[in-house]
Amino acid sequence: MGLLPTARGYYRYAGSLTTPPCSETVEWMILKQPLEVDAQDIEAFAKLYPHNARPVQKINRRFVLRFV
């Protein structure tokens, strides 16, 4: 199995960093078809980046674009 799904549709929107200073300088691309990740990989990532999240933000007039 490859790293990416065969269906490559995605959503895109302008957003912000997930860590301080939370600058709104990021173009997020989210795959429509989720990928599975092993729990061990998530734990290893969390050890490297312990502050890798912020609360979900309101959409605040952001446009979410869908690409098929």
PQR file of N, CA, C, O and H, with PARSE charges and radii, in Angstrom:
ATOM      1  N   MET A   1       0.849  -1.184   0.000 -0.4000 1.5000
ATOM      2  CA  MET A   1       0.000   0.000   0.000 -0.0000 2.0000
ATOM      3  C   MET A   1       0.889   1.241   0.000  0.5500 1.7000
ATOM      4  O   MET A   1       1.878   1.301   0.731 -0.5500 1.4000
ATOM      5  N   GLY A   2       0.539   2.225  -0.815 -0.4000 1.5000
ATOM      6  CA  GLY A   2       1.297   3.463  -0.889 -0.0000 2.0000
ATOM      7  C   GLY A   2       0.956   4.403   0.260  0.5500 1.7000
ATOM      8  O   GLY A   2       0.030   4.159   1.034 -0.5500 1.4000
ATOM      9  H   GLY A   2      -0.264   2.177  -1.409  0.4000 1.0000
ATOM     10  N   LEU A   3       1.708   5.455   0.349 -0.4000 1.5000
ATOM     11  CA  LEU A   3       1.497   6.437   1.400 -0.0000 2.0000
ATOM     12  C   LEU A   3       0.196   7.209   1.202  0.5500 1.7000
ATOM     13  O   LEU A   3      -0.516   7.481   2.168 -0.5500 1.4000
ATOM     14  H   LEU A   3       2.461   5.654  -0.279  0.4000 1.0000
ATOM     15  N   LEU A   4      -0.118   7.562  -0.039 -0.4000 1.5000
ATOM     16  CA  LEU A   4      -1.332   8.330  -0.324 -0.0000 2.0000
ATOM     17  C   LEU A   4      -2.437   7.418  -0.849  0.5500 1.7000
ATOM     18  O   LEU A   4      -2.153   6.409  -1.495 -0.5500 1.4000
ATOM     19  H   LEU A   4       0.461   7.340  -0.824  0.4000 1.0000
ATOM     20  N   PRO A   5      -3.703   7.767  -0.574 -0.5600 1.5000
ATOM     21  CA  PRO A   5      -4.810   6.967  -1.106  0.2800 2.0000
ATOM     22  C   PRO A   5      -4.900   7.123  -2.621  0.5500 1.7000
ATOM     23  O   PRO A   5      -4.377   8.080  -3.193 -0.5500 1.4000
ATOM     24  N   THR A   6      -5.567   6.175  -3.255 -0.4000 1.5000
ATOM     25  CA  THR A   6      -5.719   6.257  -4.712 -0.0000 2.0000
ATOM     26  C   THR A   6      -6.626   7.416  -5.100  0.5500 1.7000
ATOM     27  O   THR A   6      -6.378   8.072  -6.112 -0.5500 1.4000
ATOM     28  H   THR A   6      -5.992   5.398  -2.790  0.4000 1.0000
ATOM     29  N   ALA A   7      -7.678   7.685  -4.316 -0.4000 1.5000
ATOM     30  CA  ALA A   7      -8.540   8.847  -4.554 -0.0000 2.0000
ATOM     31  C   ALA A   7      -7.843  10.048  -3.927  0.5500 1.7000
ATOM     32  O   ALA A   7      -7.682  10.106  -2.708 -0.5500 1.4000
ATOM     33  H   ALA A   7      -7.879   7.152  -3.495  0.4000 1.0000
ATOM     34  N   ARG A   8      -7.435  10.994  -4.742 -0.4000 1.5000
ATOM     35  CA  ARG A   8      -6.621  12.105  -4.246 -0.0000 2.0000
ATOM     36  C   ARG A   8      -7.407  13.393  -4.035  0.5500 1.7000
ATOM     37  O   ARG A   8      -6.806  14.467  -4.024 -0.5500 1.4000
ATOM     38  H   ARG A   8      -7.566  10.946  -5.732  0.4000 1.0000
ATOM     39  N   GLY A   9      -8.720  13.331  -3.867 -0.4000 1.5000
ATOM     40  CA  GLY A   9      -9.496  14.546  -3.624 -0.0000 2.0000
ATOM     41  C   GLY A   9      -9.099  15.164  -2.285  0.5500 1.7000
ATOM     42  O   GLY A   9      -8.677  14.462  -1.366 -0.5500 1.4000
ATOM     43  H   GLY A   9      -9.209  12.459  -3.876  0.4000 1.0000
ATOM     44  N   TYR A  10      -9.240  16.490  -2.189 -0.4000 1.5000
ATOM     45  CA  TYR A  10      -8.865  17.158  -0.947 -0.0000 2.0000
ATOM     46  C   TYR A  10      -9.627  18.470  -0.784  0.5500 1.7000
ATOM     47  O   TYR A  10     -10.267  18.958  -1.715 -0.5500 1.4000
ATOM     48  H   TYR A  10      -9.583  17.060  -2.935  0.4000 1.0000
ATOM     49  N   TYR A  11      -9.541  19.020   0.407 -0.4000 1.5000
ATOM     50  CA  TYR A  11     -10.089  20.329   0.734 -0.0000 2.0000
ATOM     51  C   TYR A  11      -8.910  21.249   1.017  0.5500 1.7000
ATOM     52  O   TYR A  11      -7.867  20.796   1.488 -0.5500 1.4000
ATOM     53  H   TYR A  11      -9.021  18.624   1.163  0.4000 1.0000
ATOM     54  N   ARG A  12      -9.069  22.530   0.735 -0.4000 1.5000
ATOM     55  CA  ARG A  12      -8.003  23.490   0.985 -0.0000 2.0000
ATOM     56  C   ARG A  12      -8.592  24.752   1.591  0.5500 1.7000
ATOM     57  O   ARG A  12      -9.662  25.204   1.183 -0.5500 1.4000
ATOM     58  H   ARG A  12      -9.916  22.897   0.352  0.4000 1.0000
ATOM     59  N   TYR A  13      -7.894  25.318   2.562 -0.4000 1.5000
ATOM     60  CA  TYR A  13      -8.329  26.589   3.136 -0.0000 2.0000
ATOM     61  C   TYR A  13      -7.141  27.318   3.757  0.5500 1.7000
ATOM     62  O   TYR A  13      -6.140  26.703   4.125 -0.5500 1.4000
ATOM     63  H   TYR A  13      -7.025  24.950   2.893  0.4000 1.0000
ATOM     64  N   ALA A  14      -7.268  28.628   3.864 -0.4000 1.5000
ATOM     65  CA  ALA A  14      -6.249  29.451   4.520 -0.0000 2.0000
ATOM     66  C   ALA A  14      -6.482  29.360   6.022  0.5500 1.7000
ATOM     67  O   ALA A  14      -7.604  29.539   6.496 -0.5500 1.4000
ATOM     68  H   ALA A  14      -8.081  29.128   3.565  0.4000 1.0000
ATOM     69  N   GLY A  15      -5.416  29.080   6.765 -0.4000 1.5000
ATOM     70  CA  GLY A  15      -5.564  28.927   8.204 -0.0000 2.0000
ATOM     71  C   GLY A  15      -4.359  29.467   8.943  0.5500 1.7000
ATOM     72  O   GLY A  15      -3.689  30.392   8.486 -0.5500 1.4000
ATOM     73  H   GLY A  15      -4.505  28.935   6.380  0.4000 1.0000
ATOM     74  N   SER A  16      -4.096  28.868  10.101 -0.4000 1.5000
ATOM     75  CA  SER A  16      -3.015  29.372  10.938 -0.0000 2.0000
ATOM     76  C   SER A  16      -2.182  28.219  11.484  0.5500 1.7000
ATOM     77  O   SER A  16      -2.564  27.052  11.398 -0.5500 1.4000
ATOM     78  H   SER A  16      -4.640  28.116  10.472  0.4000 1.0000
ATOM     79  N   LEU A  17      -1.034  28.583  12.047 -0.4000 1.5000
ATOM     80  CA  LEU A  17      -0.168  27.610  12.697 -0.0000 2.0000
ATOM     81  C   LEU A  17      -0.880  27.003  13.905  0.5500 1.7000
ATOM     82  O   LEU A  17      -1.746  27.644  14.500 -0.5500 1.4000
ATOM     83  H   LEU A  17      -0.724  29.531  12.116  0.4000 1.0000
ATOM     84  N   THR A  18      -0.521  25.775  14.268 -0.4000 1.5000
ATOM     85  CA  THR A  18      -1.150  25.115  15.410 -0.0000 2.0000
ATOM     86  C   THR A  18      -0.400  25.368  16.710  0.5500 1.7000
ATOM     87  O   THR A  18      -0.805  24.880  17.765 -0.5500 1.4000
ATOM     88  H   THR A  18       0.183  25.254  13.785  0.4000 1.0000
ATOM     89  N   THR A  19       0.683  26.123  16.643 -0.4000 1.5000
ATOM     90  CA  THR A  19       1.467  26.467  17.828 -0.0000 2.0000
ATOM     91  C   THR A  19       1.736  27.969  17.822  0.5500 1.7000
ATOM     92  O   THR A  19       1.700  28.597  16.764 -0.5500 1.4000
ATOM     93  H   THR A  19       1.012  26.519  15.785  0.4000 1.0000
ATOM     94  N   PRO A  20       2.003  28.548  18.978 -0.5600 1.5000
ATOM     95  CA  PRO A  20       2.298  29.986  19.018  0.2800 2.0000
ATOM     96  C   PRO A  20       3.432  30.327  18.069  0.5500 1.7000
ATOM     97  O   PRO A  20       4.416  29.592  17.994 -0.5500 1.4000
ATOM     98  N   PRO A  21       3.316  31.402  17.362 -0.5600 1.5000
ATOM     99  CA  PRO A  21       2.422  32.535  17.548  0.2800 2.0000
ATOM    100  C   PRO A  21       1.071  32.398  16.841  0.5500 1.7000
ATOM    101  O   PRO A  21       0.322  33.373  16.768 -0.5500 1.4000
ATOM    102  N   CYS A  22       0.745  31.224  16.323 -0.4000 1.5000
ATOM    103  CA  CYS A  22      -0.547  30.957  15.657 -0.0000 2.0000
ATOM    104  C   CYS A  22      -0.802  31.910  14.487  0.5500 1.7000
ATOM    105  O   CYS A  22      -1.941  32.301  14.232 -0.5500 1.4000
ATOM    106  H   CYS A  22       1.353  30.433  16.382  0.4000 1.0000
ATOM    107  N   SER A  23       0.240  32.267  13.801 -0.4000 1.5000
ATOM    108  CA  SER A  23       0.136  33.171  12.648 -0.0000 2.0000
ATOM    109  C   SER A  23      -0.755  32.571  11.567  0.5500 1.7000
ATOM    110  O   SER A  23      -0.722  31.367  11.311 -0.5500 1.4000
ATOM    111  H   SER A  23       1.165  31.948  14.008  0.4000 1.0000
ATOM    112  N   GLU A  24      -1.543  33.423  10.944 -0.4000 1.5000
ATOM    113  CA  GLU A  24      -2.437  32.966   9.883 -0.0000 2.0000
ATOM    114  C   GLU A  24      -1.702  33.014   8.549  0.5500 1.7000
ATOM    115  O   GLU A  24      -1.993  33.848   7.691 -0.5500 1.4000
ATOM    116  H   GLU A  24      -1.569  34.401  11.151  0.4000 1.0000
ATOM    117  N   THR A  25      -0.747  32.106   8.394 -0.4000 1.5000
ATOM    118  CA  THR A  25       0.105  32.100   7.198 -0.0000 2.0000
ATOM    119  C   THR A  25       0.167  30.724   6.540  0.5500 1.7000
ATOM    120  O   THR A  25       1.075  30.453   5.754 -0.5500 1.4000
ATOM    121  H   THR A  25      -0.511  31.429   9.092  0.4000 1.0000
ATOM    122  N   VAL A  26      -0.783  29.862   6.853 -0.4000 1.5000
ATOM    123  CA  VAL A  26      -0.726  28.475   6.394 -0.0000 2.0000
ATOM    124  C   VAL A  26      -1.850  28.187   5.411  0.5500 1.7000
ATOM    125  O   VAL A  26      -2.990  28.595   5.632 -0.5500 1.4000
ATOM    126  H   VAL A  26      -1.521  30.082   7.492  0.4000 1.0000
ATOM    127  N   GLU A  27      -1.535  27.485   4.325 -0.4000 1.5000
ATOM    128  CA  GLU A  27      -2.552  26.955   3.414 -0.0000 2.0000
ATOM    129  C   GLU A  27      -2.700  25.479   3.757  0.5500 1.7000
ATOM    130  O   GLU A  27      -1.812  24.684   3.450 -0.5500 1.4000
ATOM    131  H   GLU A  27      -0.609  27.153   4.145  0.4000 1.0000
ATOM    132  N   TRP A  28      -3.804  25.105   4.386 -0.4000 1.5000
ATOM    133  CA  TRP A  28      -4.043  23.718   4.782 -0.0000 2.0000
ATOM    134  C   TRP A  28      -4.637  22.938   3.627  0.5500 1.7000
ATOM    135  O   TRP A  28      -5.492  23.440   2.897 -0.5500 1.4000
ATOM    136  H   TRP A  28      -4.525  25.751   4.635  0.4000 1.0000
ATOM    137  N   MET A  29      -4.179  21.712   3.467 -0.4000 1.5000
ATOM    138  CA  MET A  29      -4.732  20.788   2.481 -0.0000 2.0000
ATOM    139  C   MET A  29      -5.091  19.516   3.232  0.5500 1.7000
ATOM    140  O   MET A  29      -4.225  18.880   3.833 -0.5500 1.4000
ATOM    141  H   MET A  29      -3.484  21.304   4.060  0.4000 1.0000
ATOM    142  N   ILE A  30      -6.370  19.141   3.200 -0.4000 1.5000
ATOM    143  CA  ILE A  30      -6.879  18.007   3.951 -0.0000 2.0000
ATOM    144  C   ILE A  30      -7.418  16.968   2.971  0.5500 1.7000
ATOM    145  O   ILE A  30      -8.312  17.267   2.180 -0.5500 1.4000
ATOM    146  H   ILE A  30      -7.074  19.657   2.712  0.4000 1.0000
ATOM    147  N   LEU A  31      -6.881  15.757   3.018 -0.4000 1.5000
ATOM    148  CA  LEU A  31      -7.357  14.697   2.136 -0.0000 2.0000
ATOM    149  C   LEU A  31      -8.802  14.325   2.458  0.5500 1.7000
ATOM    150  O   LEU A  31      -9.189  14.266   3.626 -0.5500 1.4000
ATOM    151  H   LEU A  31      -6.154  15.514   3.660  0.4000 1.0000
ATOM    152  N   LYS A  32      -9.603  14.072   1.412 -0.4000 1.5000
ATOM    153  CA  LYS A  32     -10.979  13.624   1.618 -0.0000 2.0000
ATOM    154  C   LYS A  32     -11.016  12.217   2.213  0.5500 1.7000
ATOM    155  O   LYS A  32     -11.853  11.914   3.063 -0.5500 1.4000
ATOM    156  H   LYS A  32      -9.289  14.120   0.464  0.4000 1.0000
ATOM    157  N   GLN A  33     -10.116  11.381   1.765 -0.4000 1.5000
ATOM    158  CA  GLN A  33     -10.056  10.004   2.253 -0.0000 2.0000
ATOM    159  C   GLN A  33      -9.000   9.940   3.363  0.5500 1.7000
ATOM    160  O   GLN A  33      -7.818  10.164   3.101 -0.5500 1.4000
ATOM    161  H   GLN A  33      -9.436  11.627   1.075  0.4000 1.0000
ATOM    162  N   PRO A  34      -9.413   9.639   4.596 -0.5600 1.5000
ATOM    163  CA  PRO A  34      -8.455   9.614   5.707  0.2800 2.0000
ATOM    164  C   PRO A  34      -7.382   8.541   5.535  0.5500 1.7000
ATOM    165  O   PRO A  34      -7.602   7.525   4.877 -0.5500 1.4000
ATOM    166  N   LEU A  35      -6.234   8.783   6.131 -0.4000 1.5000
ATOM    167  CA  LEU A  35      -5.150   7.808   6.177 -0.0000 2.0000
ATOM    168  C   LEU A  35      -5.115   7.190   7.568  0.5500 1.7000
ATOM    169  O   LEU A  35      -5.452   7.849   8.551 -0.5500 1.4000
ATOM    170  H   LEU A  35      -6.055   9.609   6.666  0.4000 1.0000
ATOM    171  N   GLU A  36      -4.713   5.941   7.651 -0.4000 1.5000
ATOM    172  CA  GLU A  36      -4.551   5.298   8.951 -0.0000 2.0000
ATOM    173  C   GLU A  36      -3.104   5.439   9.399  0.5500 1.7000
ATOM    174  O   GLU A  36      -2.176   5.301   8.603 -0.5500 1.4000
ATOM    175  H   GLU A  36      -4.439   5.406   6.852  0.4000 1.0000
ATOM    176  N   VAL A  37      -2.928   5.717  10.689 -0.4000 1.5000
ATOM    177  CA  VAL A  37      -1.602   5.868  11.266 -0.0000 2.0000
ATOM    178  C   VAL A  37      -1.528   4.983  12.499  0.5500 1.7000
ATOM    179  O   VAL A  37      -2.462   4.948  13.301 -0.5500 1.4000
ATOM    180  H   VAL A  37      -3.682   5.829  11.336  0.4000 1.0000
ATOM    181  N   ASP A  38      -0.421   4.269  12.651 -0.4000 1.5000
ATOM    182  CA  ASP A  38      -0.237   3.411  13.818 -0.0000 2.0000
ATOM    183  C   ASP A  38      -0.147   4.244  15.089  0.5500 1.7000
ATOM    184  O   ASP A  38       0.394   5.350  15.074 -0.5500 1.4000
ATOM    185  H   ASP A  38       0.337   4.298  12.000  0.4000 1.0000
ATOM    186  N   ALA A  39      -0.673   3.719  16.181 -0.4000 1.5000
ATOM    187  CA  ALA A  39      -0.620   4.393  17.473 -0.0000 2.0000
ATOM    188  C   ALA A  39       0.831   4.692  17.873  0.5500 1.7000
ATOM    189  O   ALA A  39       1.109   5.733  18.468 -0.5500 1.4000
ATOM    190  H   ALA A  39      -1.112   2.821  16.193  0.4000 1.0000
ATOM    191  N   GLN A  40       1.746   3.785  17.547 -0.4000 1.5000
ATOM    192  CA  GLN A  40       3.167   3.996  17.862 -0.0000 2.0000
ATOM    193  C   GLN A  40       3.712   5.230  17.154  0.5500 1.7000
ATOM    194  O   GLN A  40       4.498   5.983  17.728 -0.5500 1.4000
ATOM    195  H   GLN A  40       1.520   2.940  17.063  0.4000 1.0000
ATOM    196  N   ASP A  41       3.295   5.435  15.912 -0.4000 1.5000
ATOM    197  CA  ASP A  41       3.754   6.597  15.170 -0.0000 2.0000
ATOM    198  C   ASP A  41       3.211   7.891  15.775  0.5500 1.7000
ATOM    199  O   ASP A  41       3.917   8.897  15.840 -0.5500 1.4000
ATOM    200  H   ASP A  41       2.656   4.823  15.446  0.4000 1.0000
ATOM    201  N   ILE A  42       1.967   7.858  16.212 -0.4000 1.5000
ATOM    202  CA  ILE A  42       1.368   9.035  16.841 -0.0000 2.0000
ATOM    203  C   ILE A  42       2.090   9.356  18.153  0.5500 1.7000
ATOM    204  O   ILE A  42       2.370  10.519  18.442 -0.5500 1.4000
ATOM    205  H   ILE A  42       1.394   7.040  16.160  0.4000 1.0000
ATOM    206  N   GLU A  43       2.385   8.328  18.938 -0.4000 1.5000
ATOM    207  CA  GLU A  43       3.110   8.525  20.198 -0.0000 2.0000
ATOM    208  C   GLU A  43       4.501   9.097  19.949  0.5500 1.7000
ATOM    209  O   GLU A  43       4.933   9.998  20.667 -0.5500 1.4000
ATOM    210  H   GLU A  43       2.157   7.383  18.703  0.4000 1.0000
ATOM    211  N   ALA A  44       5.200   8.591  18.954 -0.4000 1.5000
ATOM    212  CA  ALA A  44       6.534   9.093  18.630 -0.0000 2.0000
ATOM    213  C   ALA A  44       6.471  10.561  18.200  0.5500 1.7000
ATOM    214  O   ALA A  44       7.314  11.367  18.594 -0.5500 1.4000
ATOM    215  H   ALA A  44       4.849   7.859  18.370  0.4000 1.0000
ATOM    216  N   PHE A  45       5.474  10.895  17.397 -0.4000 1.5000
ATOM    217  CA  PHE A  45       5.289  12.277  16.956 -0.0000 2.0000
ATOM    218  C   PHE A  45       5.001  13.183  18.143  0.5500 1.7000
ATOM    219  O   PHE A  45       5.558  14.276  18.246 -0.5500 1.4000
ATOM    220  H   PHE A  45       4.789  10.240  17.077  0.4000 1.0000
ATOM    221  N   ALA A  46       4.120  12.723  19.051 -0.4000 1.5000
ATOM    222  CA  ALA A  46       3.753  13.519  20.229 -0.0000 2.0000
ATOM    223  C   ALA A  46       4.958  13.785  21.126  0.5500 1.7000
ATOM    224  O   ALA A  46       5.033  14.840  21.755 -0.5500 1.4000
ATOM    225  H   ALA A  46       3.667  11.835  18.967  0.4000 1.0000
ATOM    226  N   LYS A  47       5.891  12.854  21.196 -0.4000 1.5000
ATOM    227  CA  LYS A  47       7.109  13.067  21.991 -0.0000 2.0000
ATOM    228  C   LYS A  47       7.992  14.140  21.359  0.5500 1.7000
ATOM    229  O   LYS A  47       8.601  14.946  22.063 -0.5500 1.4000
ATOM    230  H   LYS A  47       5.829  11.996  20.686  0.4000 1.0000
ATOM    231  N   LEU A  48       8.058  14.144  20.034 -0.4000 1.5000
ATOM    232  CA  LEU A  48       8.865  15.144  19.335 -0.0000 2.0000
ATOM    233  C   LEU A  48       8.225  16.528  19.359  0.5500 1.7000
ATOM    234  O   LEU A  48       8.919  17.541  19.431 -0.5500 1.4000
ATOM    235  H   LEU A  48       7.563  13.490  19.462  0.4000 1.0000
ATOM    236  N   TYR A  49       6.892  16.561  19.299 -0.4000 1.5000
ATOM    237  CA  TYR A  49       6.142  17.821  19.231 -0.0000 2.0000
ATOM    238  C   TYR A  49       5.036  17.821  20.276  0.5500 1.7000
ATOM    239  O   TYR A  49       3.870  17.635  19.929 -0.5500 1.4000
ATOM    240  H   TYR A  49       6.328  15.737  19.241  0.4000 1.0000
ATOM    241  N   PRO A  50       5.374  18.025  21.553 -0.5600 1.5000
ATOM    242  CA  PRO A  50       4.374  17.911  22.619  0.2800 2.0000
ATOM    243  C   PRO A  50       3.317  19.012  22.618  0.5500 1.7000
ATOM    244  O   PRO A  50       2.256  18.833  23.215 -0.5500 1.4000
ATOM    245  N   HIS A  51       3.574  20.133  21.973 -0.4000 1.5000
ATOM    246  CA  HIS A  51       2.600  21.236  21.958 -0.0000 2.0000
ATOM    247  C   HIS A  51       2.099  21.471  20.542  0.5500 1.7000
ATOM    248  O   HIS A  51       2.108  22.600  20.053 -0.5500 1.4000
ATOM    249  H   HIS A  51       4.436  20.278  21.488  0.4000 1.0000
ATOM    250  N   ASN A  52       1.667  20.410  19.890 -0.4000 1.5000
ATOM    251  CA  ASN A  52       1.310  20.471  18.477 -0.0000 2.0000
ATOM    252  C   ASN A  52      -0.183  20.659  18.244  0.5500 1.7000
ATOM    253  O   ASN A  52      -0.710  20.137  17.262 -0.5500 1.4000
ATOM    254  H   ASN A  52       1.660  19.492  20.288  0.4000 1.0000
ATOM    255  N   ALA A  53      -0.871  21.375  19.099 -0.4000 1.5000
ATOM    256  CA  ALA A  53      -2.301  21.542  18.878 -0.0000 2.0000
ATOM    257  C   ALA A  53      -2.794  22.814  19.541  0.5500 1.7000
ATOM    258  O   ALA A  53      -2.192  23.323  20.486 -0.5500 1.4000
ATOM    259  H   ALA A  53      -0.442  21.799  19.897  0.4000 1.0000
ATOM    260  N   ARG A  54      -3.885  23.303  19.028 -0.4000 1.5000
ATOM    261  CA  ARG A  54      -4.593  24.405  19.663 -0.0000 2.0000
ATOM    262  C   ARG A  54      -6.064  24.103  19.503  0.5500 1.7000
ATOM    263  O   ARG A  54      -6.431  23.278  18.667 -0.5500 1.4000
ATOM    264  H   ARG A  54      -4.374  22.889  18.260  0.4000 1.0000
ATOM    265  N   PRO A  55      -6.915  24.744  20.277 -0.5600 1.5000
ATOM    266  CA  PRO A  55      -8.347  24.458  20.146  0.2800 2.0000
ATOM    267  C   PRO A  55      -8.841  24.743  18.726  0.5500 1.7000
ATOM    268  O   PRO A  55      -8.289  25.590  18.025 -0.5500 1.4000
ATOM    269  N   VAL A  56      -9.871  24.036  18.320 -0.4000 1.5000
ATOM    270  CA  VAL A  56     -10.486  24.263  17.008 -0.0000 2.0000
ATOM    271  C   VAL A  56     -10.985  25.699  16.949  0.5500 1.7000
ATOM    272  O   VAL A  56     -11.582  26.197  17.903 -0.5500 1.4000
ATOM    273  H   VAL A  56     -10.319  23.347  18.889  0.4000 1.0000
ATOM    274  N   GLN A  57     -10.738  26.354  15.836 -0.4000 1.5000
ATOM    275  CA  GLN A  57     -11.128  27.745  15.661 -0.0000 2.0000
ATOM    276  C   GLN A  57     -12.406  27.845  14.832  0.5500 1.7000
ATOM    277  O   GLN A  57     -12.721  26.945  14.053 -0.5500 1.4000
ATOM    278  H   GLN A  57     -10.253  25.950  15.061  0.4000 1.0000
ATOM    279  N   LYS A  58     -13.133  28.935  15.004 -0.4000 1.5000
ATOM    280  CA  LYS A  58     -14.312  29.185  14.174 -0.0000 2.0000
ATOM    281  C   LYS A  58     -13.862  29.415  12.740  0.5500 1.7000
ATOM    282  O   LYS A  58     -12.712  29.784  12.498 -0.5500 1.4000
ATOM    283  H   LYS A  58     -12.877  29.666  15.637  0.4000 1.0000
ATOM    284  N   ILE A  59     -14.758  29.199  11.793 -0.4000 1.5000
ATOM    285  CA  ILE A  59     -14.394  29.329  10.379 -0.0000 2.0000
ATOM    286  C   ILE A  59     -14.091  30.782  10.004  0.5500 1.7000
ATOM    287  O   ILE A  59     -13.314  31.027   9.081 -0.5500 1.4000
ATOM    288  H   ILE A  59     -15.692  28.899  11.989  0.4000 1.0000
ATOM    289  N   ASN A  60     -14.692  31.747  10.706 -0.4000 1.5000
ATOM    290  CA  ASN A  60     -14.373  33.173  10.515 -0.0000 2.0000
ATOM    291  C   ASN A  60     -14.272  33.593   9.052  0.5500 1.7000
ATOM    292  O   ASN A  60     -13.265  34.166   8.635 -0.5500 1.4000
ATOM    293  H   ASN A  60     -15.323  31.548  11.456  0.4000 1.0000
ATOM    294  N   ARG A  61     -15.292  33.313   8.290 -0.4000 1.5000
ATOM    295  CA  ARG A  61     -15.385  33.699   6.873 -0.0000 2.0000
ATOM    296  C   ARG A  61     -14.314  33.081   5.983  0.5500 1.7000
ATOM    297  O   ARG A  61     -14.054  33.587   4.892 -0.5500 1.4000
ATOM    298  H   ARG A  61     -16.110  32.846   8.629  0.4000 1.0000
ATOM    299  N   ARG A  62     -13.701  32.016   6.423 -0.4000 1.5000
ATOM    300  CA  ARG A  62     -12.735  31.340   5.555 -0.0000 2.0000
ATOM    301  C   ARG A  62     -13.495  30.556   4.499  0.5500 1.7000
ATOM    302  O   ARG A  62     -14.577  30.028   4.758 -0.5500 1.4000
ATOM    303  H   ARG A  62     -13.912  31.605   7.310  0.4000 1.0000
ATOM    304  N   PHE A  63     -12.933  30.487   3.342 -0.4000 1.5000
ATOM    305  CA  PHE A  63     -13.512  29.694   2.275 -0.0000 2.0000
ATOM    306  C   PHE A  63     -12.833  28.338   2.253  0.5500 1.7000
ATOM    307  O   PHE A  63     -11.605  28.252   2.248 -0.5500 1.4000
ATOM    308  H   PHE A  63     -12.054  30.916   3.132  0.4000 1.0000
ATOM    309  N   VAL A  64     -13.631  27.278   2.240 -0.4000 1.5000
ATOM    310  CA  VAL A  64     -13.101  25.922   2.139 -0.0000 2.0000
ATOM    311  C   VAL A  64     -13.319  25.486   0.696  0.5500 1.7000
ATOM    312  O   VAL A  64     -14.457  25.410   0.233 -0.5500 1.4000
ATOM    313  H   VAL A  64     -14.628  27.348   2.244  0.4000 1.0000
ATOM    314  N   LEU A  65     -12.238  25.201  -0.012 -0.4000 1.5000
ATOM    315  CA  LEU A  65     -12.318  24.804  -1.410 -0.0000 2.0000
ATOM    316  C   LEU A  65     -12.213  23.300  -1.521  0.5500 1.7000
ATOM    317  O   LEU A  65     -11.408  22.671  -0.834 -0.5500 1.4000
ATOM    318  H   LEU A  65     -11.313  25.263   0.365  0.4000 1.0000
ATOM    319  N   ARG A  66     -13.039  22.718  -2.398 -0.4000 1.5000
ATOM    320  CA  ARG A  66     -13.016  21.257  -2.591 -0.0000 2.0000
ATOM    321  C   ARG A  66     -12.428  20.949  -3.946  0.5500 1.7000
ATOM    322  O   ARG A  66     -12.832  21.523  -4.957 -0.5500 1.4000
ATOM    323  H   ARG A  66     -13.693  23.229  -2.956  0.4000 1.0000
ATOM    324  N   PHE A  67     -11.463  20.033  -3.963 -0.4000 1.5000
ATOM    325  CA  PHE A  67     -10.822  19.589  -5.199 -0.0000 2.0000
ATOM    326  C   PHE A  67     -11.086  18.100  -5.350  0.5500 1.7000
ATOM    327  O   PHE A  67     -10.832  17.326  -4.427 -0.5500 1.4000
ATOM    328  H   PHE A  67     -11.134  19.567  -3.142  0.4000 1.0000
ATOM    329  N   VAL A  68     -11.588  17.696  -6.498 -0.4000 1.5000
ATOM    330  CA  VAL A  68     -11.900  16.276  -6.721 -0.0000 2.0000
ATOM    331  C   VAL A  68     -10.865  15.613  -7.598  0.5500 1.7000
ATOM    332  O   VAL A  68     -10.972  14.421  -7.886 -0.5500 1.4000
ATOM    333  H   VAL A  68     -11.794  18.324  -7.249  0.4000 1.0000
TER
END
